[in-house]
Amino acid sequence: MKKEYKNENVICPDCKYQNHKENVERYGTCKLCGRILDEKSKFNYEMFKKLNLWRYKKR
């Protein structure tokens, strides 16, 4: 029985690293080179980090 895998990764245009979609939604940057992939997520992460308001989805 074969499993079908969905490609849920976000590819960085600079370094071609495949970031997990959840990490891009949370942090907004590429985990390898640090390029900003999502401005809104990056801003939210910086504000929550600065104000110590951790209201992210818990596992």
Buried (B, 14 or more C-beta within 10 A) or exposed (E): EEEEEEEEEBEBEEEEBBBEEEBBBBBBBBBEEEEEBBEEBBEBBEEBEEEEEEEEEEE
